[in-house]
Amino acid sequence: MNATTDVLLEVEGLRKYFPIQKGFIRKTVGYVKAVDDVNLRVRRGEVLGVVGESGCGKTTLGRCLVRVYDPTGGQILLRSGNHEIDVTNLGGDQMREFRRSVQMIFQDPYASLNPRMNVLETVGEPLKVNGLASGRELEDRVGKVIQQVGLRVEHLRRYPHSFSGGQRQRIGIARALVVDPQLVIADEPVSALDVSIQAQILNLLKDLQEQNNLTYVFVSHNMAVIRYISDRIAVMYAGKLVELGAKTELLDRPKHPYTELLLAAVPRATDRHRGQRTVTPGEPPDLARLPSGCVFRTRCAYAHERCAAEEPILREIEPGYFVSCHFAEDLTLGGVVSRVKSLPA
């Protein structure tokens, strides 16, 4: 991938392996390759959607980007002004500074809030920990961001149990935004909410992005959500990035067989096929015992002998469009934009 001046975050060869340990002495007998040799760039001001089935590695990728997990290998570079920060080797004060620039919105609004802390304490904690504000200034900043996410200043003294799921997620969003980050990693931020509330939170996130010039990496298994929120889409399978491109092109003309299957599994929006969907055949592979060659070949309708013998690399087949498939240029895959049901306004 060629370097560009608008790149905020660059990921090269990122790996996260979890050891498999057995026996009394906990001997390592193998590794679960949750993220394996991922390369991507996140542009300033964009929403990069990361999509895939459960267990594909998308959440682990997001947590590596914010250093909730320490990567096993590879490099994460954050471009701040004229400087490049090697995120993979940060510690101490440097890590604290990085966390002011990169924040995370978590999936579960019930588990991500401390029940013993009120809204002021929860949202104000990042300001306090980073020495950015205290006292009256802290309360003013928290009050401002709370209003930005659609809550009221009167809510500052209330505790999580008195809020609905959607309101709790708004509190989580406020906590992420209170330090004015450049990049926000959103890990399935609406999957635990009712559909009507999902739309409200997605609209809020879009509005906040435009108002604050934010950059999002948005992780979701829901293709309708990814379609609504994203500018570009990255498709993950078995810990690997298999397709990356502009949203419209990827949804209309997918280049990887796995993306085609993901889209075919979405319920159709037309009257004739309303509620119908194609079940993706097979099961994702065991991440501790991946097949040889292409990791998707055991489920792929287009697999050839080469797929078992040689692992495809992620390559640029068109300007800005990347695919890891030996036959990407030869396949004519089904675009299913019309099947991806829009979220309610």
C-alpha positions in Angstrom: 0.0 0.0 0.0 1.5 3.3 -1.0 1.9 6.0 1.7 -0.5 8.9 1.6 -0.5 12.2 3.5 -4.1 11.7 4.8 -3.2 8.5 6.7 -3.9 8.7 10.4 -3.2 5.0 11.4 -1.0 2.5 9.6 -0.9 -1.2 10.4 1.8 -3.5 9.0 2.0 -7.2 9.5 -0.1 -7.1 12.7 -0.3 -10.4 14.6 -2.0 -11.4 17.8 -1.5 -15.0 18.9 -3.0 -16.5 22.0 -1.0 -19.5 23.4 -2.7 -22.8 24.0 -1.4 -24.2 27.3 -1.9 -27.7 28.7 -0.7 -29.8 31.6 0.3 -29.0 35.1 3.2 -26.8 34.0 1.0 -25.0 31.4 3.2 -26.0 28.5 2.5 -24.1 25.3 1.4 -26.6 22.7 0.2 -24.2 20.0 -1.3 -20.8 19.3 -4.7 -19.4 18.3 -4.0 -17.0 15.5 -6.7 -14.4 16.2 -5.1 -11.7 14.0 -2.6 -12.9 11.5 -0.5 -10.6 9.3 -3.0 -7.7 8.9 -2.1 -4.7 6.8 -4.3 -1.6 6.5 -4.3 2.2 6.6 -7.0 4.3 8.2 -7.5 7.8 6.6 -8.2 10.9 8.6 -11.9 11.7 8.8 -13.2 8.4 7.4 -15.2 5.6 8.9 -13.5 2.2 8.2 -15.9 -0.6 8.8 -14.5 -4.0 9.8 -16.9 -6.9 9.2 -16.9 -10.6 9.4 -18.5 -13.6 11.2 -18.0 -14.2 14.9 -14.5 -15.4 15.6 -13.0 -13.8 12.6 -10.7 -11.6 14.6 -12.3 -8.2 14.1 -12.7 -7.4 17.8 -9.2 -8.6 18.6 -7.9 -6.3 15.8 -9.7 -3.3 17.4 -8.4 -4.1 20.8 -4.9 -4.4 19.4 -5.2 -1.0 17.8 -6.0 0.7 21.1 -3.5 -1.5 22.9 -6.0 -3.2 25.2 -4.2 -6.3 23.8 -0.4 -6.2 23.2 0.3 -7.4 19.7 2.4 -10.5 19.2 4.1 -8.9 16.2 3.9 -6.3 13.5 3.7 -2.5 13.8 1.1 0.1 14.5 2.0 3.7 13.5 -0.1 6.7 14.6 0.5 9.9 12.7 0.1 12.9 14.9 1.0 16.3 13.3 4.4 15.8 11.7 5.3 12.9 14.0 4.9 9.1 13.7 4.3 7.3 16.9 5.2 3.6 17.0 2.2 2.4 19.1 3.5 -1.2 19.5 6.5 0.0 21.6 4.9 2.6 23.9 4.9 2.5 27.6 4.4 4.8 30.6 3.7 8.5 29.9 3.8 7.8 26.1 1.0 5.3 26.4 -1.1 7.8 28.4 -0.6 10.3 25.6 -1.5 7.7 23.0 -4.7 6.9 24.9 -5.8 10.5 24.7 -5.6 10.3 20.9 -7.2 6.9 20.5 -10.3 5.8 22.5 -12.7 2.9 22.4 -16.4 2.4 22.6 -17.3 -1.0 23.9 -20.0 -3.4 22.9 -21.9 -4.0 26.1 -23.3 -0.8 27.7 -24.2 -2.7 30.8 -20.8 -4.3 31.5 -18.6 -1.3 30.4 -19.8 1.1 33.1 -18.8 0.9 36.8 -22.1 0.6 38.8 -20.5 2.4 41.7 -19.6 5.5 39.7 -22.1 8.2 38.6 -22.1 9.8 35.2 -19.8 12.7 36.2 -17.2 10.3 37.7 -17.4 7.8 34.8 -17.1 10.4 32.0 -14.7 12.6 33.9 -12.3 9.8 34.8 -10.2 10.1 31.6 -9.8 13.8 32.2 -8.7 13.2 35.7 -6.3 10.3 35.0 -4.7 12.3 32.2 -4.4 15.5 34.2 -6.5 17.4 31.6 -9.1 18.9 34.0 -10.3 18.9 37.6 -12.9 20.5 39.8 -15.3 22.9 38.1 -13.5 22.7 34.7 -13.9 18.9 34.7 -17.6 19.2 35.5 -18.1 21.8 32.8 -16.4 19.6 30.2 -18.3 16.6 31.2 -21.6 18.5 31.1 -20.8 19.7 27.6 -20.0 16.3 26.1 -23.0 14.8 27.9 -25.3 17.2 26.1 -23.6 16.5 22.8 -24.6 12.8 23.1 -28.2 13.7 23.9 -28.3 13.5 27.7 -28.9 16.3 30.2 -26.7 18.0 32.8 -29.2 16.8 35.4 -28.0 13.2 34.7 -24.5 13.8 36.0 -25.2 12.6 39.5 -27.2 9.5 38.5 -25.8 5.9 38.4 -25.9 3.4 35.5 -28.8 1.3 36.9 -31.1 4.2 36.3 -30.5 4.4 32.6 -31.7 2.4 29.6 -29.3 0.5 27.3 -29.3 3.3 24.7 -28.6 5.9 27.4 -25.8 3.8 28.8 -24.2 3.6 25.4 -24.5 7.4 25.1 -22.5 7.6 28.4 -19.9 5.2 27.0 -19.6 7.4 23.8 -19.3 10.5 26.0 -16.5 8.9 28.0 -14.6 8.1 24.8 -15.0 11.6 23.3 -14.4 13.7 26.4 -10.6 13.8 25.8 -11.0 14.9 22.2 -9.5 11.8 20.5 -8.4 11.7 16.9 -9.4 8.1 16.4 -12.3 6.1 17.9 -12.4 2.3 17.8 -16.1 1.3 18.0 -16.5 -2.4 18.9 -20.0 -3.6 18.0 -21.4 -0.4 19.7 -25.1 -1.1 18.8 -25.3 -4.9 18.7 -26.7 -5.2 22.2 -29.5 -2.6 21.5 -33.0 -2.7 20.0 -33.1 -2.0 16.3 -34.9 1.4 16.8 -32.2 2.4 19.4 -29.5 1.2 17.0 -30.5 3.7 14.4 -30.5 6.5 17.0 -27.0 5.7 18.2 -25.7 5.3 14.6 -27.1 8.7 13.7 -25.5 10.2 16.8 -22.1 8.7 15.9 -22.4 10.1 12.4 -23.3 13.5 13.7 -20.4 13.5 16.2 -18.0 12.5 13.5 -18.9 15.4 11.3 -19.0 17.9 14.2 -15.6 16.8 15.7 -13.8 15.6 12.5 -13.4 12.2 14.0 -12.0 9.0 12.5 -13.7 5.7 13.3 -12.7 2.1 13.0 -16.2 0.6 13.3 -16.4 -3.2 14.1 -19.6 -5.1 13.4 -20.9 -8.4 12.2 -24.0 -6.6 10.8 -23.7 -5.7 7.1 -26.6 -3.3 7.3 -24.9 -1.4 10.0 -21.6 -1.4 8.2 -23.2 -0.2 5.0 -24.9 2.7 6.8 -21.9 4.0 8.7 -18.8 3.2 6.6 -16.9 4.9 3.9 -14.6 1.9 3.3 -15.1 -1.7 4.3 -12.5 -4.2 5.5 -13.6 -7.9 5.5 -11.9 -10.3 7.9 -11.9 -14.1 7.9 -10.0 -16.4 10.2 -7.8 -13.7 11.5 -6.9 -12.4 8.1 -7.9 -9.4 6.0 -9.4 -10.8 2.8 -10.9 -7.7 1.1 -10.6 -3.9 1.5 -12.2 -1.2 -0.6 -14.7 1.6 -1.0 -18.1 0.7 0.4 -20.2 1.0 -2.8 -17.8 -1.0 -4.9 -17.3 -3.7 -2.4 -21.1 -4.1 -1.8 -22.0 -3.9 -5.5 -19.0 -5.8 -7.0 -17.3 -8.0 -4.3 -14.0 -9.5 -5.4 -13.6 -12.2 -2.7 -15.8 -15.3 -2.5 -16.2 -14.9 1.3 -17.5 -11.3 0.8 -20.0 -12.7 -1.7 -21.3 -15.2 0.8 -21.5 -12.6 3.6 -23.7 -10.4 1.4 -25.8 -13.3 0.3 -26.6 -14.2 3.9 -28.2 -10.8 4.5 -32.0 -10.9 4.3 -33.3 -9.5 1.1 -35.2 -6.2 1.0 -37.4 -6.9 -2.0 -41.0 -8.0 -1.5 -40.6 -11.3 -3.3 -37.7 -12.4 -1.1 -38.4 -10.4 2.1 -37.0 -12.2 5.1 -35.1 -14.8 3.0 -31.4 -15.2 3.3 -28.7 -17.6 2.1 -27.0 -19.6 4.9 -23.2 -19.4 4.6 -22.1 -23.0 4.1 -19.6 -24.7 6.5 -18.0 -23.4 9.6 -15.0 -21.1 10.1 -11.8 -23.0 10.6 -10.2 -23.7 14.0 -7.8 -20.8 14.4 -5.3 -23.1 16.1 -5.3 -25.5 13.1 -5.8 -23.5 9.9 -5.9 -25.2 6.6 -3.0 -25.0 4.2 -3.0 -22.3 1.5 -6.1 -20.1 1.5 -7.9 -20.1 4.8 -11.3 -19.9 3.1 -10.7 -22.7 0.5 -12.6 -25.3 2.6 -15.8 -23.3 2.2 -15.2 -21.8 -1.2 -17.2 -22.8 -4.3 -14.4 -21.5 -6.6 -11.4 -23.3 -4.9 -8.7 -24.9 -7.1 -5.6 -26.9 -6.4 -3.5 -23.7 -6.2 -5.7 -22.6 -3.2 -4.5 -25.5 -1.1 -0.8 -25.2 -2.1 -0.3 -21.4 -2.0 -1.6 -18.8 0.5 -2.8 -15.7 -1.4 -1.4 -12.4 -0.3 -3.5 -9.2 0.1 -2.8 -7.3 -3.2 -4.0 -4.2 -4.9 -6.0 -5.2 -7.9 -7.4 -1.7 -8.6 -6.4 1.7 -7.2 -7.2 1.6 -3.5 -8.9 -1.9 -3.7 -7.2 -4.9 -2.0 -8.1 -8.6 -2.2 -6.4 -11.8 -1.1 -7.6 -14.2 -3.7 -5.6 -15.9 -6.5 -8.5 -15.5 -8.9 -10.0 -12.2 -8.0 -9.6 -10.8 -11.5 -11.2 -13.8 -13.1 -14.3 -14.3 -10.9 -17.6 -12.5 -11.5 -19.2 -12.4 -8.1 -22.7 -11.4 -7.1 -23.2 -7.9 -5.8 -26.2 -7.7 -3.4 -26.6 -4.0 -2.5 -30.3 -4.4 -3.0 -30.4 -7.1 -0.4 -28.8 -5.1 2.4 -31.8 -3.8 4.3 -31.5 -0.1 5.3 -31.8 0.8 9.0 -34.8 2.9 10.1 -34.3 6.6 10.0 
